Amino acid sequence: MKCLEAFEAHLVKLRRRHSEYIICGDWNIAHHEIDIKNWRGNKKNSGFLPEERAWLTNLFDNHKYKDAFRIVNNQEDQYTWWSNRGRAWDKNVGWRIDYQIVTPGLKDKVIETDIYKRERFLSKIFSIITSIKSLNSEANPLAQSILKITASAFELLVFDKESFKYSPWTISTNE
């Protein structure tokens, strides 16, 4: 929870800048029962603990960040992670733990979402690309520039739990 508290403080600072942000990543928390196939059996497991879920609720309710995926898609069985055991991916027994969080000014710009599942990847990059493309880029210059940037690389902000510092990390999509 110490890491989440530090990250929350950073997200609060971002909101004070009065800019719009898309924050993408593997948050390792399934927020609601709809976000995890076997929620009853996972109530005491990391990733679905009450305090982790409450942290996300606080982020959405009190700090006004929005879950871009759930703005337009409230369907069940929409997951971004599957165990390597028991043919979980084939059976779609998973967790939705990857999020694209947007600031309130981008809420109405999300027009569709999808989770790429035609093939299985070890990397989560495809989940991130999907939501960024979900923004109405014709009506939103921010989305147009993000789409141009994502053609070659992503720059993510990585939080180091040991030093409690953030550093940029670039992922090339041309490799």
Stockholm file with secondary structure:
# STOCKHOLM 1.0

chainA/1-175         MKCLEAFEAHLVKLRRRHSEYIICGDWNIAHHEIDIKNWRGNKKNSGFLPEERAWLTNLFDNHKYKDAFRIVNNQEDQYTWWSNRGRAWDKNVGWRIDYQIVTPGLKDKVIETDIYKRERFLSKIFSIITSIKSLNSEANPLAQSILKITASAFELLVFDKESFKYSPWTISTNE
#=GR chainA/1-175 SS CHHHHHHHHHHHHHHHTTCCCEEEEECCCCCSGGGBTTCGGGTTSTTSCHHHHHHHHHHHHTSCCEEHHHHHCCCSSCCSEECSSTTHHHHTCEECCEEEEECGGGGGGBCCCCCCCSSCCSSCHHHHHHHHTTBCTTTCHHHHHHHHHHTTEEEEEEEETTTTEEEEEEEESCC
#=GC SS_cons         CHHHHHHHHHHHHHHHTTCCCEEEEECCCCCSGGGBTTCGGGTTSTTSCHHHHHHHHHHHHTSCCEEHHHHHCCCSSCCSEECSSTTHHHHTCEECCEEEEECGGGGGGBCCCCCCCSSCCSSCHHHHHHHHTTBCTTTCHHHHHHHHHHTTEEEEEEEETTTTEEEEEEEESCC
//
